[in-house]
Each structure stands twice: as C-alpha cells, then as structure tokens.
Amino acid sequence: MAGGIMITFRSRSDDSAERHGINPSEAPVVAVVSPKGGNGKTTVSSNLAVALAHRTDSVIIDLDVHFGDVQYALRMCPAHRLDDLVDAGNRRDPMSMLSTHPSGLDVLCAPSDPVAADRMSVGDAFGVVDRIIAANRPVILDTAGGISNYSLGALDRATRVVMVCGTDVPSVQAGRKLLDTMRRLDMDLSHVDLLVNRSDACVGLSVDDVETALDCQAVLTVPEHSSLAAGMNSGSPVTESSPRSSVAAAFHRYADLVLGLDLAAGTRRGRR
C-alpha cells in the first residue's frame, strides 16, 4: 500500500446499535446508495461486504439490475443470477443458488443484461431478496445510482443506510434530494450514515461543506487513491487483498459497528 493514505472513520456519540435500531441478535441489512452515479458506490459495497464476511457469514446482492458491477468488483463467474432465482420461485432455496467469493462472502449478481432485467418484476425480485434476508445473515444491498423502485425497496428494508456522496456540487444536491425523498416517504433517517468519497479532491467542496449542506456528519471519509480503483479493476477489494492496511481499516471498523461489536475492545466475531 502506498504510504500516507488514510481512510477516516468517525465515531459518533449516537453510534450504538440501539441508536440505529439494530438488535445485535438480528442480522443487519445495509443498503448502499448514491443518488448520483460514479461516486464509487460499488467499491464501497464490495469492500464492506468482504469485511463483514471476515467476521460472519454474509451476503451481497446487486440491485443495480441493468448495469450491476458487483460481478466485476469481486471477480465472480456466477452460475445463477437474480433473474435465475426469480425464475426458480419457491422450487429452490435461494441460499443454495448463491455464488461464493474466496472470502466466504455469498454473492447474488445482477442479471447478465438489461433485457433479462426487464423480464422480471420489482416485486418478484424483492421476493427473492426477502427470502435471503429471512435467512438472518448480514446482507449488503448494492443499488443503482439515482432513485428507483429498486433503491427505494432497498431503503425500505435496510436497518442501516450508507449514503455515498462525492465532494462535487451535483453529488451534494442529489444527496439532499434523496434525503428529502426519504423524509417525504416517512423513512427513518436516524440510521443513515454519510460516506464522503474522494474526500481529498483538490477541486470541489470540503468534507465540512458536504456535512453542512446535508446536515449530517460523515461517518467515513475516503480519499481518492489508485489502490481503490486498482482493486475494482482487478476484482480484489482492498479489504480482501490488504485487510490490515489503513485503506481497509475503516471498512473493518465500520463492519464492527454494523454488527454491533465492541469497537473499543477491538472485538472480532469468528465465522460461523
């Protein structure tokens, strides 16, 4: 890892599991969303999913059904995809049709092309998602940029939301629209965690500017660095390839937070 890079994890005074409505005995569902594409959402999803898989059996589902990149981020060659599980209906256990990443993470990739995605309904797709959630494992829901029925469905099921935002004005404005939409739909904003990506960009807004505009503190700030892009291009997230690096460290600490583990004691949960 290149020297000097640091991803900042910011503890919050209300960051207990109870504050976010997460019962440690129940598996969390984390929706990773970005109202604007190109903010590194899938990079965040894949790194967090692998970090969770280091602790306990976990699942990532790609709900960017038309152009999902989880397959490439994790170098997967899945035997079955989301539309295959929809077609299988109740004839098979969806957990038996997931693909397994070398980290132990179970993966459900998006359909292979937009035509296949259009053949399934949102309701049928979430029927599969709900059955996977019912297996009581931590689940990461990676979503498409923007606000769609799939992203709203993910938000509705999430016990925690990671909102990925850049330091450019369009990203911040889109973030404000997403938060406003959630308020209008009476969704709980108390479990939304802001992640500012490319936080050290030489142009654009500062992290403080983003926090002020969105009226929330960033829990994670991720600087722009070639190692993250290289991990995406090679299909090896830094939480897999360099789990002890400072780049990966914040994702691991955030995984502890998601699972309700004791951050101060550095507790780790073994895989079941």
C-alpha positions, 0 to 999 in steps of 0.5 A, spaced: 500 500 500 502 506 498 504 510 504 500 516 507 493 514 505 488 514 510 481 512 510 477 516 516 472 513 520 468 517 525 465 515 531 459 518 533 456 519 540 449 516 537 453 510 534 450 504 538 446 499 535 440 501 539 441 508 536 440 505 529 435 500 531 439 494 530 438 488 535 445 485 535 441 478 535 438 480 528 442 480 522 443 487 519 441 489 512 445 495 509 443 498 503 448 502 499 446 508 495 448 514 491 443 518 488 448 520 483 452 515 479 460 514 479 461 516 486 464 509 487 458 506 490 460 499 488 467 499 491 464 501 497 459 495 497 464 490 495 469 492 500 464 492 506 461 486 504 468 482 504 469 485 511 463 483 514 464 476 511 471 476 515 467 476 521 460 472 519 457 469 514 454 474 509 451 476 503 451 481 497 446 482 492 446 487 486 440 491 485 443 495 480 439 490 475 441 493 468 448 495 469 450 491 476 458 491 477 458 487 483 460 481 478 466 485 476 468 488 483 469 481 486 471 477 480 465 472 480 463 467 474 456 466 477 452 460 475 445 463 477 443 470 477 437 474 480 433 473 474 435 465 475 432 465 482 426 469 480 425 464 475 426 458 480 420 461 485 419 457 491 422 450 487 429 452 490 432 455 496 435 461 494 441 460 499 443 454 495 443 458 488 448 463 491 455 464 488 461 464 493 467 469 493 474 466 496 472 470 502 466 466 504 462 472 502 455 469 498 454 473 492 447 474 488 449 478 481 445 482 477 442 479 471 447 478 465 443 484 461 438 489 461 433 485 457 433 479 462 432 485 467 426 487 464 423 480 464 422 480 471 418 484 476 420 489 482 416 485 486 418 478 484 425 480 485 424 483 492 421 476 493 427 473 492 431 478 496 426 477 502 427 470 502 435 471 503 434 476 508 429 471 512 435 467 512 438 472 518 445 473 515 448 480 514 446 482 507 449 488 503 444 491 498 448 494 492 443 499 488 443 503 482 445 510 482 439 515 482 432 513 485 428 507 483 423 502 485 429 498 486 433 503 491 427 505 494 425 497 496 432 497 498 431 503 503 425 500 505 428 494 508 435 496 510 436 497 518 442 501 516 443 506 510 450 508 507 449 514 503 455 515 498 456 522 496 462 525 492 465 532 494 462 535 487 456 540 487 451 535 483 453 529 488 451 534 494 444 536 491 442 529 489 444 527 496 439 532 499 434 530 494 434 523 496 434 525 503 428 529 502 425 523 498 426 519 504 423 524 509 417 525 504 416 517 504 416 517 512 423 513 512 427 513 518 433 517 517 436 516 524 440 510 521 443 513 515 450 514 515 454 519 510 460 516 506 464 522 503 468 519 497 474 522 494 474 526 500 481 529 498 479 532 491 483 538 490 477 541 486 470 541 489 467 542 496 470 540 503 468 534 507 465 540 512 461 543 506 458 536 504 456 535 512 453 542 512 449 542 506 446 535 508 446 536 515 449 530 517 456 528 519 460 523 515 461 517 518 467 515 513 471 519 509 475 516 503 480 519 499 481 518 492 487 513 491 489 508 485 489 502 490 481 503 490 480 503 483 486 498 482 482 493 486 475 494 482 479 493 476 482 487 478 476 484 482 480 484 489 477 489 494 482 492 498 479 489 504 480 482 501 487 483 498 490 488 504 485 487 510 490 490 515 492 496 511 489 503 513 485 503 506 481 497 509 481 499 516 475 503 516 471 498 512 473 493 518 471 498 523 465 500 520 463 492 519 464 492 527 459 497 528 454 494 523 454 488 527 454 491 533 461 489 536 465 492 541 469 497 537 473 499 543 475 492 545 477 491 538 472 485 538 472 480 532 466 475 531 469 468 528 465 465 522 460 461 523 
